[in-house]
Amino acid sequence: MPLSLLHRLASAQLPVSFTEGGDIDAIRMLALAGHVQAVIPRPVRTLTGHHQPAATVSAITPLGRQMMDRFPREAEVG
């Protein structure tokens, strides 16, 4: 999933914000791997549990672009 999100980000106009938990987890993995520059706020404790504020991706790094070159989208594989 993180790699497919990386390909989606490549065709988007950055910065892009995400609010879904799965997307935020994928962004966290991409950022830890050095593939994107992102701001991921810490979860906020609420009376009913936790709330995750939106994560914002500001750039794809050169390493992230290399990953997209090495692992193209499945539809692009010829």
Summary of the structure (lengths in Angstrom):
residues: 78
radius of gyration: 13.6
end to end distance: 20.9
largest distance: 51.7
contacts: 193
relative contact order: 0.23
helix: 42%
strand: 24%
